[in-house]
Amino acid sequence: MQPLANFLNSNVRRLVWPAPVVVDAVAWVVFLLVAFVVVRLLTRTSPALPIAAGFVAFNLSFWNFWRWLPIYPSSELRRWFALLLWAVITLVLVRLAMKLATLQYTRVFLVIFLGMWTAVLLLSASTGRSELAGGDLPTVAETPSYTFAEKPNVYWLMLDEHARSDELLAKTGSDNSWFGDDLRERGFSVSESSTSSYVQTHLSLTSTLAMDYAWTPGHDYRGEYGLAATVVNGANPVVATFEANGYRYVGAPDGSIEWARCPDPGPDRSCIEPVGGLLSLREPHSYLVWSTPVGSLDLPLTHNDPASVQAGIDQLRTDDQPFFLFAHLLSPHFPYRYETDCSRRAHPINDLSVDHDQHAALYANDVQCLDREIVATVDHILADDPDAVIIVQSDHGSAIDFMFGTQLEDMDPAALDERFAVLNAIRLPESCRGDSIEGEPLVNTFRLVLACLGGEEPDLLEPRHFFTMFSRVQSIEEIPAEAGEDGPTSRPTAGEGQADGESAGSRGPTGTGGGS
């Protein structure tokens, strides 16, 4: 149990629901015990303790594969070479452990050492979990008391990490200005200067649904993913306003991210279940698998995509009740799913297995292919629902040059601009369709939509921007507005940034919560 106890302790502040890890740990221990019994039946004449030591050595090597061999090999040859190398070294370690286990003092030492280590990890995890209780909640605006004059269906298509067109061109050389033009032809207002207020998905989505700057300095936020999950999964003024006006709330979560799942149960709530088979991964199971040799085999992620969301939409029109759909699509965020002809890759590519230029090219290709699918989805919606309100947005910008692990005072302002620059296109009802959304931050999205449906003037907030280290909302600091045309960010003077930065990759077996 030691490796699983270590995983639980390392991620105690990131796990929203730790129960699946406990279930996995119990299942793994039962599996090893059954395997041990089978081996003992086949080797009755051999001493039991050396065999048990061999199981321990295999167990530790299995769960620590990620520490010394690449999880995301750059080629099939390297993938199988790494697995073969791991198998050979593990066999040597198992034989060495079995030899040492013949010595009584070695056995006693290992039993005491591993037992105490596991107990300390479990105690630490339990203590850390209890410390998450209390603290401050994200700021959430009061629920507007709008009575809608009209009740069109509302579709919010959130494309994770989709760059704004100017930043896409600057960072990759790829021009997708046609996408904005196509949306305008279909009645959308498109902003070429909108920004997010946060650099991570869970913070940004919370803010949009809270219709306020949910995360600000000076607060004691504990368990940020759990707090975000509560808001994103239904406890927010946007959903409350729609439900007060007789709407059904429909969630279409990506499926691979632990904190973003189907809406909390309710009489007028439903879900478009993400696509996934028996071997499809989702958090926190995915991080456990990625820490082992199995993780290098590119098992599919549970997901929703335009096609699955579109199929779910077709099932919603079975009655006359209007609905608000929130679809979170984890694309063009890695892993990169499209071939150059926009067909789907058999094995999506992770950004950690390629260099900077390849990353930029793969990302740009996925943006272009995804945008074509989104236009087709919009056309499909409008063919059956011409009065639909449709929101096509991202949660934050791309990460071609933006890198987590860099503190704010060391961050290139251009990289910050890249991360804050977002896609923002809204097809409002006919009565508001001429209104511009140019420059509106994401936090104002539903202030605009709900006010229009209620026939009132929106109460809009001024843009603000906040920087956080990866999965460290307590490091949050506000970025002062910058004069001129260089964007919303500015570099703080030395000493203003956080001193306790965390180096974080896009994903890794020691952390949950995604790198989104």
Phi, psi and omega in degrees: 000349187303312180298322180287325174296322178295318178298315180299317181292320182293333186245020187299330181270351180257330181292127176278315180233096184288347184306318180301326178292320178297317178298316178300319181297314180297316180297321181292318179297317178298318179300314181295322179296318178297316179298320179297317179299317179298315180296321179296324178294330181273345183228052186296334183274354181265151177298144184283323187295318175299323178295318177299319178297324176297321176297318179298315180297317177298317182301312181294320179293320182300315185277353181247018179305319185295339184287337187224357174228149185293131175283330184242074181296149185277354179205162178296323180299315180292326179301308184285331175294318179297318179295319178295316179299316178299316182298318181294312181295321178297320178299319178296317180296321179296315180296320179295317179297320180295324177293314181295329183291348175286346179266125186299318183295325177296317180298314181298316180300313183295320179298312182293314184297308182292323179296314179293320180299313180296318180297318179296319179296316180293321178295317179297318179296318179296317179295315179297324179293319181293331180288345180287339179291146182087195183083181184270155175261156174301148177287128181233130180295156175295147180292121180296146180262055180277139167250113187291132175284330176223154187230068175285158171293143183240125182244121176247108180259107184257114184260106189296124175070024178284125182286153168289152190300322181292323179288324177301315179296317183293321186271334185234346184079007182262130184257113176243031179299337178300330182296312177298321179297317180296321179292321178299321179297338181259016174094011180275147161267131184237129178263137177257009183217018181285154181225155166276169176252354184220160184260359178234151188300309187296329178286319182292313181296321177301316181296318180297315181284335176280346183056034181200168175281095192290329185239117181224159180297158176090011181242156178258080179276130178235136180063061188301324181290322177294320178296317179296320181300320180300316181287312185295327184273011170138338183273075183209159184292336179293306179298318181300320180292317177298315181295325178295338179260017173086015181275154167265137177264124181241122176258143173228077184290158176300318176102334182269346184260129189298315188282347180249104183224188180301151183303151172303143185302148177190162183295333182241043181228146177209177187217140167267102186297137177295157182276134178182142178260194184299324184261004180290144186258147169213158179292148358273357182302324183299320181290327174295316180294319182295342179278355185245171176302331180298331182295339180277002183267008175057052174292148184289152175267142168299140186199162162244145178224175182307321182293315181291323177294318179298319178296322178292323178300319182299333179278347184279340187270042181268349177216185185266002181287127178291157181223155171246116182255128173244109181248117178260110181255119182277062178201138014275013172308145177303160359285149187281126196257345191249139168286172181295338176268009178073010168285162183278136177291142173294325179228102178303153186255130177275146183289343180281351182261006183228164178274181187300312183293320177295320177302312180299318182292317179296317180297313181299320179296318179294323177300312183297317181291317179298318181300323177295320178293324180292319177300317178297322178295317177300316178298321179296318179297311186291334179298324181256346187218069187295342180266008187299142167267124185232131178243122177242112186217167165246169180268331176196176182276193186281179182224048176287312178251339178290132183229124170294151182101347176265128180286160189300318182291343179259357185281135174293124180306327179294327177291323176294317178302319178301316185287328182276339185284123188234155167289134178210107179221128184228129173260099183277167174302160185306323183293338181242008191295338179277353183287137179275144173247014184305125177079358182290130176288161182300330182299339181268000185308303185274346167296324177287311186293311183294321178296320178297314180295331179271358179070031181234167176281136182286146174261097190264148178262151175286148179296137173223154184224138185229142179246138175223150169288163185300123178056030180227070184297338178292345178274007188298137173215146182276140179267123180298145177296142183251132178286156178098197188247016185273359178116183188276356191252161173212157181271125178287161175286160181302135179102341180280334182282175179281147182266352186245059182293156180238124176282125184219134174273186183291323172202157181193155187291345180269002182219144172248179180099354176076164176257020188290000000 
